Amino acid sequence: MSDFKTIVTATLSVRNWEQAMDFCKAAFGAKELYRVPGGGVGQLSVAGAEFWVAEESPEHQNFSPESLADARCECYWWWMIPQRSWRRRPRRAQK
């Protein structure tokens, strides 16, 4: 069997890359996996889900939502609740 692993990942294009990295770490507990030397691109992980954050680069057709005439973007974060705590909750609710 091959050692290759296929994954799909997201890249968030932003203005103010450093601020966006700090926000993801503070708001979601993201762990920094990799930072391109000199900054501007970094890889983060939240509970094992990996994604990239990159400074917008219009010369490479990589735009942040702010540059795209009021374009909107939504990001959903999902966490799995351990079965143990999921099962306990209904019992308490029945009292």
MOQUIUR-V707881 format. One record per helix or strand. SS is the DSSP state (H for helix, E for strand). FROM is the first residue (numbers start at 1). TO is the last residue. If there is no record, write none. Layout:
SS/FROM/TO, SS/FROM/TO
This chain:
E/10/14, H/17/28, E/31/35, E/41/46, E/49/55, E/57/57, H/58/60, E/62/62, H/65/67, H/83/93
